[in-house]
Amino acid sequence: MGYVLRVRLASFFTGAASASFAGLYILHRDYKIAQESFTQQMKGVHDSLDQRISSLENLKHTEATTHVEASE
């Protein structure tokens, strides 16, 4: 009876370890996918903000040039 119990416990712990490994792998993969998605979203926001700032700077430069030409 002792041998059968040891085999069952070994099988149980082997299965538990395999399930834990698979679960951790899936969580790690989900984390990486979420991180990449968040990085892409932030890159899009950053690029959009850069474009808006550039257009505002160009507008300011154009207005300053127009104001200088009008005062001459």
C-alpha positions in Angstrom: 0.0 0.0 0.0 2.9 2.4 0.7 4.3 2.0 -2.8 0.9 2.9 -4.4 0.5 5.9 -2.2 4.0 7.2 -3.1 3.3 6.7 -6.8 0.0 8.6 -6.5 1.6 11.4 -4.6 4.4 11.6 -7.1 1.9 11.7 -10.0 -0.1 14.4 -8.2 2.9 16.6 -7.6 4.2 16.1 -11.1 0.8 17.2 -12.4 0.6 20.2 -10.1 4.1 21.3 -11.1 3.2 20.9 -14.8 0.0 22.9 -14.4 1.8 25.6 -12.4 4.4 25.9 -15.1 1.8 26.1 -17.9 -0.2 28.7 -15.9 2.9 30.9 -15.3 3.8 30.7 -18.9 0.4 31.8 -20.0 0.4 34.7 -17.5 3.9 35.7 -18.7 2.8 35.7 -22.3 -0.4 37.7 -21.5 1.7 40.2 -19.6 4.1 40.7 -22.5 1.2 41.1 -24.9 -0.4 43.7 -22.7 2.9 45.6 -22.2 3.4 45.7 -26.0 -0.1 47.0 -26.5 0.3 49.7 -23.9 3.7 50.7 -25.4 2.1 51.0 -28.9 -0.8 53.1 -27.5 1.6 55.4 -25.7 3.8 55.7 -28.8 0.7 56.8 -30.7 -0.2 59.4 -28.1 3.3 60.7 -28.1 3.5 60.9 -31.9 0.2 62.7 -32.0 1.3 65.2 -29.3 4.5 65.8 -31.2 2.6 66.6 -34.3 0.3 69.0 -32.5 3.2 70.7 -30.8 5.0 71.1 -34.2 2.0 72.5 -35.8 1.5 75.0 -33.0 5.2 76.0 -33.2 4.9 76.5 -37.0 1.7 78.6 -36.5 3.5 80.7 -33.9 6.5 81.2 -36.2 4.2 82.1 -39.1 2.3 84.6 -37.0 5.5 86.1 -35.7 6.8 86.5 -39.3 3.5 88.0 -40.4 3.6 90.5 -37.5 7.2 91.5 -38.2 6.4 92.0 -41.9 3.3 94.1 -41.1 5.2 96.4 -38.8 7.8 97.2 -41.4 
